[in-house]
Amino acid sequence: MHRSLATAVATAVLAALCAAGPASASKASNPAFLGVGMADSGGIPGAGPCVINSVEEGSGADAAMLQPGDVFERLDGAAIPSCDSLVTLITSKAPGTIIRLDMRRREQALKVKAELLTRDEILRRRLVGQPMPVTDVLRVEDRTTVDLSAVKRTTIVGWFPMSCAGCGAVLGEVARWSRDRKDRHAPISVVAATADVGLHRSALDNLEQLRIAQRSLDVPLLAADPDIYARFAMKDPDRIHFLVIDCRGVVQYVAPIVPDTEDTSAVLDELYAAAEQTARRMVR
């Protein structure tokens, strides 16, 4: 990558990492969630119809056997003119609600029921209590390989997209909390992990923005293959997906968090309490 172009891209990445985006202020970290990636078919936000492009493993959409390419038409009888309208309808409902969906799959009309869960509930069912698989990621600072299944102390991993506004500030806050803890007999490490197009070992030398981003972060930055990232986080552009891993490599807690929202502090407090409990249990 040409140096001037890399520097410009890096500046944009740093702005996204550190900014506290006003657009996120009305969001919650874990509202009701159907479990699909979606886009308006015209390629213009707000110009539907809304089409599924991915289905999250373990979600209500997964259980309802929705598929990429399915088109949303109605939810509980209400028309769905766009993906924005679908998000509004879903997040207005309580987690645990069963919704009725009118869909179109190619030329076939479908009527299905789906349960709305939350992101943390989906990840909890998928990961908590499970040993981490062998998970080789690349430490950006020195380009060494790290296996997250082989951690020997309680570790908080923050999986985040490089586009996330405010994620760097939240990671810094978690790092400060870890350093300021008084219990040195039960240490807790904090690392950040990200994935994006081109984050492979062969391409890392060309990703100047990652090296500059590492210098802006208060924690080690790990580069993960997109498939590895997808095991532990969802395709959200505005959330960090935290995991607490104990010293045996077993996932003990999950916490998706949107930066700079009304519930950010409360969700972080729960993360800290879970990490403390895990670390102290491991030294008994």
N, C-alpha and C positions, 0 to 999 in steps of 0.2 A: 504494500500500500504506500503511495506517495506520502512523505512525511507531513506536508502541509494539510493534505486531506485527512490523514490519521489524526492530526492534532485537532482539526475542526470537529471530527466525529467524536473524539475523546471529550472535548469541551461540552458537546451536547449530552453525552452520556453522564458526565459529572453533574450537569444541571438537573438531569432527571433523577439522579441518585439523591441529591441533596435538597431538592425543592420540596416544599410542602404544598402540594397542588390543591388549589381551592375547589376543584371539581370533585375531590374525594370527600369534602366536608360533610356531605349529606349521606354518605355510605356507612354501612355497618360491616364489621369484619365477617360475621357469620349469619347473614339473613337466610331465609328459605331459598333453596337452591335445587333446580331440576337436575342439573348435571350434564349440560350440553355446551359445546362451543357452537356458535351460530353466527350467521352473517346475513344481511339483507341481500337478496339475490341480484338486485340491480347494481351492487357494488357501491351504493351511496347510502350512508346511514340515514335511516328514516324512510327509505324507499323500499318497502317490502316486495314480495313476501319474505318472511324470515325462514331460513333454511338451516338445518343442522349440518355442521361440518365435522363434529367429533362428539363422542359420548364418553363421559367419565366413568371409569370402572367403579362398580359398587354404588352407583347413584340410583335415584328413582327412575331416571331415563333408561339406564342400563337394565334395571329389573323389568321395565315396561317394554324392553326390546326395541326401543327407538334406534334408528340407524342414520348414519350420514346420508344426506340427500332428502330426508323426510322434510316436508314443508308444514309449518304451523298454520292452522286456519282459525281455530277457536279454543279458548280455555274457559271451562265452565259456562259455555254459551256466549262468552264475550269475544268479539272479533279481534284478531291479532294482525293489524296492518303492517307492523314492523317489529324488528327485534327489540327496540327500545320499549315498545308497548308491552311486549311479552315480559321483559325484565320488571317493569312496573307492576304488572299483574302478579307475578310470582313473589316479588319481595314484599307485596302488601299482605301476603298470607303468612300464617304461623307455620314454623317447621312441624312436620308430622301430618300436615294437611294432605288429603288425597284429592287430586285434581282430575278432571275429565278433559281430555284433549281430543279435538278433531284435527286429524292430520291428513296429508296427502302423500302417498308413496308412489311416485311415478303417476300412473293414471288411476290408482286405487285409493279409495277413501278409507281411512282407518279411524276407529274410535278406541282410545286406550285410557286406562287409569294409571296414574303415577303418584308415588309418594314424594313430597318435598322434604328433603333432609337439609342438613347444613354442611358446609365444607368440612368443618372440624369433625362432624359425626362420620362423614364418609371416610376421611383419613384415619380416624380412630379405629373404625372397623377394619380398614385395610392394613394398618401398620402397628397399632399399639399392642404390645405383648409379643411381637414378632422379632426374631433376630434380624439384624441388617444383613442382606446378602453381600457378597464380596462386591464392593463399590469403589472402583478405582477412579479417582478424580485427580486433576492436576493442580498443584499449588502454583498460582500465577507468579508469586514472588521469586521462587527459585526453580520452578518447573520440575519439581519432584512429584512422584506419584504418592497419593494418600489413599489408603483403604479405610473407609468409614466403618467397616464392620470390625476393624481391629483396634478401635479406640480403647484406651486403658483408663480413662477417667470419664466422669459425666461430661457430656458435650452437648451444647446447643448448636444446632445447624440451622441457619436461616437461608432457605432456598428462595431466591428472588429473581425476577426478570430485570434485565438491564434498563428497561424502559420505566421502571417503577419510580414515580415521583415520591421522594421522602423516605425511601427504603434505607438509604445510607444513614440518615439521621437516626432511624429506629435501631439499626444494627449498632451504631455508636452508643446509643443509650443502653442496650443490652450488654455491650462490652464494658461500659463503665460500672454497671451494676455488678458484673462478675468480678471486676478488679476491687471494688469497694467492699465486698463481702468480708466478714470478720472470721468466718470459719475456714481457716487454712488447712484443716485436716480433711476437708471434703472439697477439693478444688473443682471448679467448673470451667471448662474451656468454651469459647465461642468462636465459630467460624461462619463464613458466608459462602454460599455456593450459587453459581448461576449457569445458565446455558443459553446459547443463542445460535443462529445460523453460523457455521464456520468454526465453532469452538471445538476443534480437534487438535490433537498434538501437532500434526503437520502444519496447521494453519496458525498456531499460536504466535509465532514470530511476527506475523503480519497484523496482529490485533493490538495495535498501539494503545487503543482506548482501554483495554483490560489492564495493562500495566499502569497506566495513569490512574485508572479507577482504584486499583489496589492502594496507591499512595494516598487516596482520599479516604479510604476506609480505615476503621480502627480495629479491624479483625482480619485474619488471613482470608484471601479470596481464592476460592476453588473453582475451576472450570470443569463442568460435567458434560458428558455426552447428553444430547437431548433425550435419548431414551432413558438414561439413568435419572435425569431431572424429572421426567414424567412419572416415575415410580413414586416420588415423594412430594410432588407439588402439582398444582393444577395450572392450566393455561390462563392465569389471571394476570393482566398487565399492571395491576395496582395492589398486589398483596405479597407479603412475605409469608412463607409457610415454614413455621418453626417446628423442629423436631427436638425432643430431648432423648438422647441415647445414653444408656448407663454404661458402666465400665466393662460390662460383658458384651456390649454391642447390641443390646436389646432396646427397641424403641419403647419409651415409657409415656410419652406425651406428645400431642400435636397442637398447634395453635396458629391458624391462619389469621393474619393481622393486616388491616388497611391502615397505613400511616395517616396521622393527623385527622382522626375522626373522634367522635365523642366517646367511643368505647376503647380507643387505643390503650389508654393507661390501665383500664380494668383488665383487658386481655393480657397485657404485659405483666400485671401483678399476678395473674393466674399462672403465667409461664414461669415467673420467678419462683413461686411457691412450689410448683411441680419439680423444677430443677433442684431446689433446695432439698425437697423430700427425697428425690432420687439419690442425690449425692450423699446425704446422711445415712440413708439406708444401706448404701454400698460400703460404708466404712464401719458398720457395726460388727 
